[in-house]
Amino acid sequence: MLDGAPYFQATAVTDLTARDDLDSVTLPAYSPELNPVAECWRDLQAALSNHFFESLDGLTTALIQLLTSSLYQSE
């Protein structure tokens, strides 16, 4: 699943997908709602912005707490 960014159209990428016989689907422009990863990044950014973490461990702990919260649990 590709989001239409120019780097996905690069010769190296198209050659790789052709060589390895990979299928790809390009999402329509300006459709982040179709890309669950984009939604996850948006949620994480909203939850973690304007926070200062004293260490990488503090950031890691906050990320784990968010990703294991009910927000990301399947039904």
Buried (B, 14 or more C-beta within 10 A) or exposed (E): EBBEEEEEEEEEBEEEBEEEEEEEEEBEEEEEEEBEEBEBEEBBEEBEEEEEEEEEEEBEEBBEEBEEEEEEEEE
